[in-house]
Amino acid sequence: MGDKKRGGLILALMLLLIASCKKSKQEVKIMDDLPKKTEEIVISKESGDFKAYKTQEKIIVDGLGVEPIWNDVPWYEMNYRWMGDPVSSSDYQGKFKLAWDEEHLYILVEVVDDYLNETLANGRENYWKGDYVEVFIDEDESGGNHKFNHQAFAYHVSTEGHAIDKSTTEETIFFDDHVEVKKSQDGNKYLWEMAIKLYDNTFDEKSKNNLPVKITDNKLIGFSIAYGDNDGDNRRENFMGSKKYHGNNNDDGYINSDVFGSVLFVEK
């Protein structure tokens, strides 16, 4: 091959290499401009005011969270320390997602917990000493005392799959027909998937004729969510919640629904 031809070939290769580098840089720039995947977004809301997005597909409560809606909505943090000492992220870390249809509020909770203690290990009356997810619901966001009435609910969702709260006769009872829950585990990571029916303040625990409230676009409810963590010391060592403050000593939620945050139901 002559020097002239060889020089031309080298020049062509150099131009091709330069063009390839420019293309690679452009591709990187394009990728950098893309928003993060929803899966990576975790939103912290000091006020505890959240949005739930309507699902177009039926959600099967199986503890897996595989429905399309769960890929399209953000995670919210559940890491505000309401009670207990500071905790390391390896001991506890929590977040949740929200969705809805006309029949249910759906919640997907992911908790990292180095020791899962059964909620009812010490009996029904000591349910608050075990590990559990607590969901606070005030259907019409009217607030007020709900300790031994149904102005609002504080569902202690147990590791055994029960929804526990106090009755009008001050007993500890199950509200399992209000909350469907399934839990899965991957190492020290637990996924709790829930479907919750909303009941208003006319709910009568002695009646079989209670009807849940239909959920509609732009409906607003009182809402908070928290995790009670017990690492085996027969007490609630930490209580980690979805908003910064939750009343006196951050422990008013089981009595007073004025301290709840909120959920606004919206169409996507």
DOMIKE-691302 format. One line per 10 residues: number of its first residue (from 1); their letters; for each residue x negated, z negated, y of N, C-alpha, C, CB. Coordinates in steps of 0.2 Angstrom, whole numbers, plus 5000, padded with zeros to 4 digits. Atoms other than C-alpha are relative to their C-alpha. Glycine has a CB too. Example, Ala and Ser with C-alpha at 12.3 -4.5 7.8 and 13.67 -1.06 7.14 Angstrom:
BEGIN
1 = AS = 4996,5000,4994,4938,4961,4978,4996,5000,5006,5005,4994,5000 ~ 5004,5001,4994,4932,4964,4995,5004,4997,5005,4998,5007,5002
//
This chain:
BEGIN
1 = MGDKKRGGLI = 4996,5000,4994,5000,5000,5000,4996,5000,5006,5005,4994,5000 ~ 5004,4999,4994,4993,5005,5017,5001,4994,5005,5002,5006,5004 ~ 5000,5006,4995,4989,4992,5031,5007,5000,5004,4994,5000,5004 ~ 4994,4999,4996,5003,4999,5041,5007,4998,4997,5001,5007,5003 ~ 4994,5002,5004,5016,4997,5028,5001,4993,4998,5001,5004,4993 ~ 5000,5007,5001,5010,4980,5023,5002,4996,5006,4993,4998,4997 ~ 4999,5004,4994,5011,4974,5041,5008,5001,5001,4997,5003,5006 ~ 4993,4999,4999,5029,4981,5042,5004,4996,4995,5002,5007,4999 ~ 4997,5004,5005,5034,4972,5026,5000,4993,5002,4997,5001,4993 ~ 5001,5007,4998,5027,4956,5032,5004,4998,5006,4993,4998,5002
11 = LALMLLLIAS = 4996,5001,4994,5036,4957,5049,5007,5000,4998,4999,5006,5005 ~ 4993,5000,5002,5052,4961,5040,5002,4993,4997,5002,5006,4995 ~ 4999,5007,5004,5050,4945,5029,5001,4995,5005,4995,4999,4995 ~ 5000,5005,4995,5046,4935,5044,5007,5000,5004,4995,5001,5005 ~ 4994,5000,4996,5062,4941,5054,5006,4997,4995,5002,5007,5002 ~ 4994,5003,5005,5073,4937,5038,4999,4993,5000,4999,5004,4993 ~ 5001,5007,5000,5065,4920,5037,5003,4996,5006,4993,4998,4999 ~ 4998,5003,4994,5069,4916,5055,5008,5000,5001,4997,5004,5006 ~ 4993,5000,5000,5087,4922,5053,5003,4995,4996,5002,5008,4999 ~ 4998,5005,5005,5089,4911,5038,5000,4993,5003,4996,5001,4994
21 = CKKSKQEVKI = 5001,5007,4997,5083,4896,5047,5005,4999,5006,4993,4999,5003 ~ 4995,5000,4995,5095,4900,5062,5007,4998,4997,5000,5006,5004 ~ 4994,5001,5003,5109,4901,5050,5001,4993,4997,5001,5005,4994 ~ 5000,5006,5003,5105,4885,5041,5001,4995,5006,4993,4998,4997 ~ 4999,5004,4995,5104,4876,5058,5007,5000,5003,4995,5001,5006 ~ 4993,4999,4998,5121,4883,5063,5005,4997,4995,5002,5007,5001 ~ 4996,5003,5005,5128,4877,5047,5000,4992,5000,4998,5002,4993 ~ 5000,5008,4999,5122,4859,5049,5003,4998,5006,4992,4998,5001 ~ 4997,5002,4994,5128,4859,5067,5008,5000,4999,4999,5005,5006 ~ 4992,4999,5001,5146,4865,5061,5002,4994,4996,5001,5006,4996
31 = MDDLPKKTEE = 4998,5006,5005,5146,4851,5047,4999,4994,5005,4995,4999,4995 ~ 5001,5006,4995,5140,4838,5061,5006,4999,5004,4994,5000,5004 ~ 4994,5000,4996,5155,4843,5071,5006,4998,4997,5001,5007,5004 ~ 4994,5001,5004,5168,4840,5057,5001,4992,5001,4999,5002,4993 ~ 4998,5007,5000,5177,4823,5059,4998,4997,4993,5007,4999,5001 ~ 5001,5003,5006,5173,4810,5046,5006,5000,4995,4998,4993,5001 ~ 4994,5000,5005,5184,4810,5030,5004,4993,5002,4998,5000,4993 ~ 4995,5006,4999,5199,4798,5032,4998,4994,4996,5007,5002,4999 ~ 5002,5005,5005,5192,4789,5017,4994,4995,5003,4997,5003,4994 ~ 5005,5004,4997,5177,4783,5028,5002,4996,5006,4994,5005,5001
41 = IVISKESGDF = 4998,5003,4993,5187,4777,5043,5003,4993,4998,5005,5004,5004 ~ 4997,5007,5001,5190,4758,5043,5002,4998,5007,4996,4995,4996 ~ 4998,5002,4993,5200,4753,5059,5001,4992,5000,5006,5004,5002 ~ 4999,5007,4999,5199,4735,5065,5005,4999,5006,4994,4996,5002 ~ 4995,5001,4995,5215,4729,5075,5001,4993,5001,5007,5004,4998 ~ 5000,5007,4998,5213,4712,5084,5008,4998,5000,4996,4999,5006 ~ 4993,5002,4998,5232,4713,5089,5004,5000,4993,5002,5006,5004 ~ 4996,4999,5006,5237,4717,5071,5006,5004,5000,5003,4993,4998 ~ 4995,4995,4999,5248,4731,5076,4998,5007,4997,5002,5002,5007 ~ 5002,4995,5004,5248,4745,5063,5005,5006,5000,4998,4998,4993
51 = KAYKTQEKII = 4995,4994,5001,5256,4762,5059,5000,5001,4992,4998,5006,5004 ~ 4999,4998,5007,5263,4767,5042,5002,5007,5000,5005,4995,4996 ~ 4999,4992,5000,5264,4786,5038,5005,5001,4994,4994,5004,5000 ~ 4995,4999,5005,5278,4793,5028,4997,5005,4995,5006,5004,5003 ~ 5002,4996,5005,5274,4800,5011,5005,5005,4998,4998,4996,4994 ~ 4996,4994,5003,5281,4817,5005,5001,5000,4993,4998,5007,5003 ~ 5000,5000,5007,5277,4814,4987,5002,4993,4998,4993,5002,4997 ~ 4999,5006,5003,5283,4800,4976,4994,4996,4999,5005,5000,4994 ~ 5006,5005,5001,5271,4785,4975,5001,4996,4993,4998,4996,5006 ~ 4999,5004,5006,5269,4778,4957,4995,4994,5001,4998,5005,4994
61 = VDGLGVEPIW = 5004,5006,4999,5263,4760,4958,4997,4999,4994,5005,4994,5002 ~ 5004,5001,5006,5250,4760,4945,4993,4997,5001,4999,5007,4997 ~ 5006,5003,4999,5235,4752,4954,4994,5005,5001,4998,4995,4995 ~ 5005,4995,5000,5226,4768,4955,4999,5004,5007,5001,5006,4995 ~ 5001,4997,4993,5230,4775,4973,4998,5007,5000,4996,4996,5004 ~ 5002,4993,5000,5229,4793,4968,5004,5005,5004,5000,5002,4993 ~ 4995,4996,4996,5244,4800,4978,4996,5003,5006,5006,4997,5002 ~ 5003,4996,4994,5239,4813,4992,5000,4996,5006,5004,5006,5001 ~ 5000,5004,4993,5245,4801,5006,4995,4995,5001,5007,4996,5000 ~ 5005,5005,4999,5232,4789,5002,4993,5003,5002,4999,4996,4993
71 = NDVPWYEMNY = 5006,4996,4997,5218,4802,5006,5001,5002,5007,4999,5006,4996 ~ 4998,4997,4993,5227,4806,5023,5001,4994,5005,5006,5004,4999 ~ 4999,5005,4995,5229,4789,5031,4994,4995,5000,5006,4996,4998 ~ 5006,5004,4999,5216,4777,5037,5000,4993,4997,4998,4999,5007 ~ 5001,5007,5002,5209,4760,5030,5001,4996,5007,4994,4999,4997 ~ 5000,5005,4995,5213,4745,5041,4996,4994,4997,5007,4998,5002 ~ 5003,5006,5002,5202,4730,5040,5004,4994,4999,4994,4998,5005 ~ 4997,5007,5002,5207,4713,5032,4995,4995,5000,5004,5001,4994 ~ 5006,5005,5000,5192,4703,5037,4999,4995,5006,4994,5005,5001 ~ 5000,5005,4995,5197,4692,5051,5000,4993,4997,5006,5000,5005
81 = RWMGDPVSSS = 5000,5006,5003,5192,4674,5046,5005,4995,5003,4993,4997,5000 ~ 4994,5005,4998,5208,4663,5047,4998,4993,4998,5006,5002,4997 ~ 5002,5007,5002,5201,4648,5037,4994,5001,4996,5006,4997,4996 ~ 5006,5000,5005,5185,4643,5028,4994,5002,5004,5001,5005,4995 ~ 5007,4998,4998,5167,4646,5031,4999,5007,5001,4994,4996,4996 ~ 5002,4992,5001,5159,4663,5035,4998,5002,4993,4994,5001,5005 ~ 5001,4998,5007,5158,4673,5020,4996,5007,5000,5007,5001,4996 ~ 5004,4994,5001,5146,4687,5014,5004,5005,4998,4994,4998,4996 ~ 4996,4994,5002,5152,4704,5011,4999,5001,4992,4997,5007,5003 ~ 5000,4999,5007,5146,4703,4993,5005,4995,4997,4993,4998,4997
91 = DYQGKFKLAW = 4995,5005,5002,5158,4688,4991,5007,5002,5001,4999,4993,5003 ~ 4993,4998,4998,5173,4695,5000,4999,5006,5005,5004,4995,5002 ~ 4999,4995,4995,5177,4711,5009,5007,5003,4999,4994,5005,5000 ~ 4993,4997,5001,5195,4718,5012,5002,5005,5005,5005,4994,5000 ~ 4997,4995,4996,5204,4733,5018,5007,5002,4997,4995,5006,5002 ~ 4994,4998,5003,5221,4741,5016,5003,5006,5004,5005,4994,5001 ~ 4996,4994,4998,5232,4757,5019,5007,4999,5000,4997,5006,4996 ~ 4993,5000,5000,5250,4759,5023,5003,5007,5000,5002,4996,5007 ~ 4996,4994,5000,5263,4772,5019,5008,4998,4999,4998,5005,4994 ~ 4993,5002,5001,5282,4772,5017,5005,5006,4998,5003,4998,5007
101 = DEEHLYILVE = 4994,4996,5000,5298,4781,5012,5006,4996,5001,5000,5003,4992 ~ 4994,5004,4998,5316,4776,5014,5001,4994,4997,5006,5005,4999 ~ 4998,5005,5005,5316,4764,5000,4994,4994,5001,5000,5002,4993 ~ 5006,5005,5000,5298,4755,5002,4995,5001,5005,4997,5001,4993 ~ 5006,5000,4997,5284,4750,5012,4995,5000,4995,4999,4994,5005 ~ 5005,4999,5005,5269,4755,5002,4993,4997,5003,4999,5007,4997 ~ 5007,5003,4998,5252,4745,5003,4995,5001,4995,5001,4993,5002 ~ 5006,5000,5005,5235,4749,4995,4995,4996,5003,4998,5008,5000 ~ 5005,5005,4998,5223,4735,4996,4994,5000,4996,5003,4993,5000 ~ 5006,5000,5004,5205,4736,4991,4996,4993,5002,4996,5006,5002
111 = VVDDYLNETL = 5003,5006,4999,5196,4719,4989,4994,5000,4996,5005,4994,4999 ~ 5006,5001,5003,5178,4716,4985,5000,4992,4999,4994,5002,5003 ~ 5000,5008,5001,5178,4698,4977,4995,4999,4994,5007,4998,4998 ~ 5004,5002,5006,5164,4691,4966,5002,4996,4995,4993,4997,5003 ~ 4997,5005,5005,5175,4679,4957,5008,5000,5001,4997,4993,5000 ~ 4993,4999,5000,5193,4683,4954,5003,4994,4996,5003,5006,4997 ~ 4997,5006,5003,5203,4666,4951,5007,5001,5000,4998,4994,5005 ~ 4993,4998,5001,5220,4668,4944,5004,4995,5004,5002,4998,4992 ~ 4995,5003,4995,5234,4663,4956,5003,4994,4997,5005,5005,5003 ~ 4996,5006,5003,5244,4652,4944,4996,4996,4995,5006,5004,4997
121 = ANGRENYWKG = 5004,5003,5005,5230,4645,4934,5002,4992,5000,4992,5001,5001 ~ 4998,5008,4999,5235,4627,4941,5007,4999,5001,4996,4998,5006 ~ 4992,5001,5000,5254,4630,4940,5003,5003,5006,5001,4993,5000 ~ 4996,4996,4995,5267,4638,4951,4999,4996,5007,5007,5000,4998 ~ 5001,5003,4994,5266,4624,4964,4994,5000,5004,5002,4992,4999 ~ 5006,5000,4997,5248,4626,4967,4998,5008,5001,4995,4997,4996 ~ 5002,4993,4999,5249,4645,4970,4995,5002,5005,5007,5004,5001 ~ 5005,4998,4994,5240,4645,4987,4993,4998,4998,5003,4996,5006 ~ 5007,5002,5002,5225,4638,4978,4996,5005,4997,4999,4993,4996 ~ 5003,4995,5004,5221,4653,4968,4999,5006,5005,5004,5002,4994
131 = DYVEVFIDED = 5000,4994,4997,5217,4671,4973,5006,5004,5001,4994,5005,4997 ~ 4994,4997,4999,5231,4681,4980,5000,5004,5007,5006,4996,5000 ~ 4999,4997,4994,5236,4694,4993,5007,4998,5003,5000,5008,4999 ~ 4994,5003,4996,5249,4687,5006,5002,5005,5005,4998,4993,5003 ~ 4996,4995,4996,5261,4699,5014,5005,4997,5004,5002,5007,4996 ~ 4995,5003,4996,5271,4693,5029,5004,5006,5003,4996,4996,5006 ~ 4995,4995,4998,5287,4703,5033,5005,4997,5004,5002,5004,4994 ~ 4994,5002,4996,5299,4701,5047,5004,5006,5001,4998,4996,5006 ~ 4996,4994,5000,5312,4715,5045,5002,5003,5006,5006,5000,4995 ~ 4998,4997,4994,5318,4716,5062,4995,4997,5006,5007,4997,5002
141 = ESGGNHKFNH = 5005,5003,4995,5303,4708,5071,5003,4995,5005,4996,5006,5004 ~ 4997,5004,4995,5314,4695,5079,4996,4993,5000,5007,4999,4998 ~ 5004,5006,5000,5302,4681,5075,5004,4994,4998,4997,4999,5007 ~ 4997,5007,5002,5306,4662,5072,4997,4997,4994,5007,5002,5000 ~ 5002,5004,5006,5304,4649,5059,5003,5003,4994,5003,4993,5001 ~ 4997,4997,5006,5306,4655,5041,4997,4996,4994,4998,5008,4999 ~ 5003,5004,5005,5298,4641,5031,5005,4999,4994,4998,4993,5002 ~ 4995,5001,5005,5314,4637,5021,5006,5005,5001,5001,4993,4999 ~ 4994,4995,4999,5325,4652,5026,4997,5007,4999,5004,4999,5006 ~ 5002,4993,5001,5324,4671,5025,5000,5004,5007,5004,5003,4995
151 = QAFAYHVSTE = 5001,4997,4994,5322,4675,5043,4994,5005,5000,4999,4995,5006 ~ 5005,4996,5001,5306,4682,5037,4997,4998,4993,4994,5000,5005 ~ 5002,5001,5006,5296,4682,5021,4992,4999,5000,5002,5005,4994 ~ 5007,5000,5001,5278,4677,5016,4999,5000,4993,4997,4993,5003 ~ 5001,4999,5007,5275,4685,4999,4993,4999,4998,5002,5007,4998 ~ 5007,5002,5003,5260,4677,4990,5000,5005,4993,4999,4993,4998 ~ 5000,4995,5006,5257,4692,4978,4994,4998,4995,4999,5007,5002 ~ 5005,5004,5004,5248,4684,4963,4996,5005,4996,5004,4995,4996 ~ 5004,4996,5005,5235,4691,4951,5004,5001,4994,4994,4996,4998 ~ 4996,4998,5005,5248,4690,4938,5006,5005,5001,5003,4993,4997
161 = GHAIDKSTTE = 4995,4995,4998,5260,4702,4947,5006,4997,5003,5001,5004,4994 ~ 4994,5003,4997,5272,4690,4955,5000,4999,5007,5001,4992,4997 ~ 5000,5001,4993,5278,4688,4973,5004,4993,5001,5005,5006,5003 ~ 4998,5007,5000,5280,4670,4977,5001,4998,5007,4994,4995,4997 ~ 4999,5003,4994,5288,4661,4992,5005,4994,4999,5003,5006,5005 ~ 4995,5006,5000,5299,4646,4996,5007,5002,5001,4998,4995,5006 ~ 4992,4999,5000,5318,4645,4993,5003,4996,5006,5003,4999,4994 ~ 4996,5004,4995,5331,4638,5005,5001,4993,4997,5007,5003,5001 ~ 5000,5007,5002,5331,4623,4994,4993,4997,4999,5003,5000,4993 ~ 5007,5002,4999,5312,4621,4997,4996,5000,4993,5000,4993,5003
171 = ETIFFDDHVE = 5003,4999,5007,5307,4626,4979,4995,5006,5001,5005,5001,4995 ~ 5005,4995,5001,5293,4638,4974,5003,5005,4995,4993,4998,4998 ~ 4996,4995,5005,5302,4654,4967,4996,5007,5000,5007,5000,5002 ~ 5002,4993,5000,5298,4672,4962,5005,5004,5004,4998,5002,4993 ~ 4996,4994,4997,5304,4687,4972,4997,5006,4998,4999,4999,5008 ~ 5003,4995,5003,5298,4699,4960,5004,5007,5001,4999,4999,4992 ~ 4996,4994,4999,5313,4711,4963,4998,5003,5007,5007,4999,4999 ~ 5002,4997,4994,5306,4713,4981,4994,5004,5000,5000,4994,5005 ~ 5007,4998,5000,5288,4717,4977,4998,5003,4993,4995,4995,5003 ~ 5003,4997,5006,5281,4729,4964,4993,5001,5001,5004,5007,4998
181 = VKKSQDGNKY = 5007,5000,4999,5263,4727,4961,4996,5002,4994,4997,4994,5003 ~ 5005,4999,5005,5249,4734,4950,4993,4999,5002,5001,5007,4996 ~ 5006,5001,4998,5231,4730,4950,4995,5003,4995,4998,4992,5001 ~ 5005,4997,5004,5215,4739,4944,4994,4997,5002,5000,5008,5000 ~ 5007,5003,4999,5197,4733,4943,4994,5005,4999,4999,4994,4996 ~ 5006,4996,5001,5180,4742,4945,4994,4996,5002,5000,5007,5004 ~ 5006,5005,4998,5166,4729,4944,5003,4994,5004,4995,5003,5003 ~ 4998,5005,4996,5169,4717,4958,5005,5003,5005,4995,4996,5003 ~ 4995,4997,4995,5181,4729,4967,5007,5000,4997,4998,5007,5002 ~ 4993,5000,5002,5200,4727,4965,5004,5004,5004,5002,4992,4999
191 = LWEMAIKLYD = 4996,4996,4996,5213,4739,4970,5007,4997,4998,5000,5007,4998 ~ 4993,5002,5000,5231,4732,4973,5004,5005,5003,5001,4992,5003 ~ 4995,4995,4997,5245,4744,4975,5007,4997,4999,5000,5007,4996 ~ 4993,5003,4999,5262,4738,4981,5005,5004,5002,4999,4994,5004 ~ 4994,4997,4997,5279,4744,4984,5005,4994,5002,5004,5005,4995 ~ 4997,5006,4997,5289,4732,4995,5007,5002,5003,4996,4996,5005 ~ 4993,4998,4997,5308,4733,4998,5001,4995,5006,5006,4999,4995 ~ 4999,5004,4995,5313,4726,5015,5007,4997,5000,4999,5004,5007 ~ 4993,5004,5000,5327,4713,5016,5000,4997,5007,5001,4995,4995 ~ 4999,5003,4994,5335,4707,5032,5001,4992,5000,5005,5003,5004
201 = NTFDEKSKNN = 4999,5007,5000,5339,4689,5037,5007,4997,4997,5000,4997,5007 ~ 4994,5001,5004,5356,4690,5028,4998,4999,4993,5005,5005,5001 ~ 5001,5001,5007,5347,4689,5011,5002,4993,4998,4992,5001,4999 ~ 4998,5006,5003,5355,4677,5000,4997,4999,4993,5008,5000,4999 ~ 5004,5001,5006,5344,4671,4985,5005,4999,4994,4995,4995,5000 ~ 4995,5002,5005,5360,4665,4976,5004,5006,4998,5004,4995,5002 ~ 4996,4994,5001,5368,4683,4977,4996,5005,4996,5003,5002,5006 ~ 5002,4994,5003,5366,4698,4966,5001,5006,5003,5002,5000,4993 ~ 4997,4995,4996,5373,4709,4979,4996,5002,5006,5007,4999,5002 ~ 5005,4998,4994,5358,4710,4992,4998,5007,5000,4994,4995,5000
211 = LPVKITDNKL = 5002,4993,4999,5354,4727,4998,4994,5001,5005,5006,5005,5002 ~ 5006,4999,4995,5337,4732,5005,5002,5004,5006,4994,5002,4996 ~ 4999,4996,4994,5336,4739,5022,4997,5007,4999,4998,4997,5006 ~ 5003,4994,5000,5333,4758,5023,4995,5001,5006,5005,5006,5001 ~ 5005,4999,4995,5317,4763,5032,5001,5007,5004,4993,4999,4997 ~ 4999,4994,4996,5318,4776,5046,4994,5001,5005,5007,5000,5004 ~ 5005,4999,4995,5306,4784,5058,5001,4996,5006,5000,5008,5002 ~ 5000,5004,4994,5301,4773,5072,5002,4993,5000,5003,5004,5006 ~ 4998,5007,5001,5307,4757,5064,4994,4996,5001,5003,4999,4993 ~ 5006,5005,4999,5296,4742,5069,5002,4994,4997,4999,4999,5008
221 = IGFSIAYGDN = 4999,5006,5004,5294,4727,5058,4994,4995,5002,5001,5001,4993 ~ 5005,5005,4999,5284,4711,5060,4996,5000,4993,5003,4993,5001 ~ 5004,4999,5006,5269,4712,5048,4993,4997,5001,5000,5007,4998 ~ 5007,5001,5001,5253,4704,5043,4998,5000,4993,4998,4993,5004 ~ 5002,5000,5007,5242,4704,5027,4994,4996,5000,5000,5007,4997 ~ 5006,5004,5001,5229,4692,5021,4998,4999,4993,5001,4993,5004 ~ 5003,5002,5007,5218,4687,5006,4998,4993,5000,4995,5005,4998 ~ 5002,5006,5002,5217,4670,4999,4994,5000,4995,5005,4995,4999 ~ 5005,4999,5004,5200,4668,4991,4998,4993,4997,4994,5003,5003 ~ 5002,5006,5004,5196,4654,4978,4994,5001,4995,5006,4996,4997
231 = DGDNRRENFM = 5005,4999,5005,5179,4654,4969,4999,4995,4995,4993,5001,5004 ~ 5000,5004,5006,5183,4641,4957,5000,4992,5002,4994,5001,4996 ~ 5001,5007,4998,5183,4625,4968,5007,4997,5001,4997,5000,5007 ~ 4993,5003,5000,5202,4622,4966,5003,4999,5007,5000,4993,4996 ~ 4997,5000,4993,5206,4626,4984,4999,5007,5003,4996,4994,5004 ~ 5001,4994,4996,5208,4640,4996,4994,5000,5004,5006,5002,5004 ~ 5006,5001,4996,5190,4642,5002,5000,5005,5006,4994,5002,4995 ~ 5000,4995,4994,5193,4657,5013,5007,5003,5001,4995,5005,5000 ~ 4994,4996,4999,5208,4665,5021,4999,5005,5005,5006,4995,5002 ~ 5002,4995,4996,5205,4682,5028,5006,5005,5001,4994,5004,4996
241 = GSKKYHGNNN = 4994,4996,4998,5218,4692,5038,4999,5006,5004,5004,4995,5004 ~ 5000,4993,4997,5222,4708,5047,5000,5000,5007,5006,5004,4997 ~ 5000,5000,4992,5223,4702,5065,4996,4994,5002,5007,4999,5003 ~ 5005,5005,4998,5212,4690,5075,5003,4993,5000,4997,5002,5007 ~ 4997,5006,5000,5224,4676,5077,5006,4999,4997,5000,4997,5008 ~ 4994,5001,5004,5238,4669,5067,5003,4993,5001,4999,5002,4992 ~ 4997,5006,4998,5245,4654,5076,4995,4994,5000,5005,4999,4995 ~ 5004,5006,5000,5238,4636,5076,4996,5000,4993,5005,4994,5000 ~ 5005,5000,5006,5222,4635,5065,5001,5007,4996,5001,4994,4996 ~ 4999,4994,5003,5227,4653,5060,5004,4999,4993,4993,5003,4998
251 = DDGYINSDVF = 4997,5002,5006,5238,4645,5047,5008,4999,5001,4997,4994,4996 ~ 4993,5001,4998,5256,4647,5055,5004,5005,4997,5000,5001,5007 ~ 4996,4994,5002,5261,4663,5046,5005,4998,4995,4996,5005,4997 ~ 4995,5002,5005,5270,4654,5032,5006,4996,5002,4997,4996,4994 ~ 4995,5003,4997,5281,4645,5044,5003,5004,5006,4997,4993,5003 ~ 4998,4997,4994,5282,4655,5060,4999,5007,5000,4997,4996,5006 ~ 5001,4993,4999,5285,4674,5061,4998,5002,5007,5006,5003,4997 ~ 5002,4998,4994,5281,4674,5079,4993,5002,5000,5001,4995,5005 ~ 5007,4999,5000,5263,4675,5075,4998,5007,4996,4996,4994,4997 ~ 5002,4994,5004,5264,4691,5064,4998,5006,5005,5006,5002,4996
261 = GSVLFVEK = 5001,4993,4996,5257,4708,5070,5006,5004,4999,4994,5003,4997 ~ 4994,4996,5001,5268,4723,5067,4998,5007,4996,5003,5002,5007 ~ 5001,4993,5003,5270,4740,5058,5005,5004,5003,5001,5000,4992 ~ 4995,4995,4998,5278,4755,5066,5000,5006,4995,4997,5003,5007 ~ 5000,4995,5005,5284,4768,5053,5001,5007,5004,5007,4999,4996 ~ 5000,4993,4996,5281,4786,5059,4999,5005,4995,4994,5000,5005 ~ 5001,4994,5004,5282,4803,5052,4993,5003,5001,5006,5005,5001 ~ 5007,4997,4999,5265,4812,5050,5001,5007,5004,4997,5002,4994
//
